[in-house]
Amino acid sequence: MMKTLTVTSARQNLGAWLKRTLKGEDIGVMIDGAVVAFRPVKVYSEDYAQIEYGATAEELDRFAGRANKELDADRKGGRLERFTGKLKRG
């Protein structure tokens, strides 16, 4: 059975409702006489930028090339540090 919320109710505890959805509960929000359901979705990284931003494969290849050049230069220049999982406090 689906739990149906008003927009106001959903907004007040959105994080909690989304967590319940991830645990398998059916949660929906009533808006303009229709129910919009929360559903987990899979994101496929190999085509995410193309779908989300409309980038072409060629644009993505050029970006990756530039990013790799910058990373290589920073690595050679000693400006990169391996991330240990802990943030440094300034």
URUR-V281972 format. One record per backbone hydrogen bond with DSSP energy under -0.5 kcal/mol. CO is the residue of the C=O (numbers start at 0). NH is the residue of the N-H. Records with the same first field share a line. If there is no record, write none. Layout:
CO=NH  NH
This chain:
1=3
2=27
4=29
5=9
6=10
7=11
8=12
10=13
12=16
13=17
14=18
15=19
16=20
17=21
18=22
19=24
20=23
24=26
25=2
26=37
27=4
28=30  35
29=6
30=33
33=30  35
34=36
35=28
41=43
42=44
43=46  47
46=50
47=51
48=52  54
49=53
55=59
56=60
57=61
58=62
59=63
60=64
61=65
62=66
63=67
64=68
65=69
66=70
67=71
68=72
69=73
70=74
71=75
72=76
73=78  79
74=77
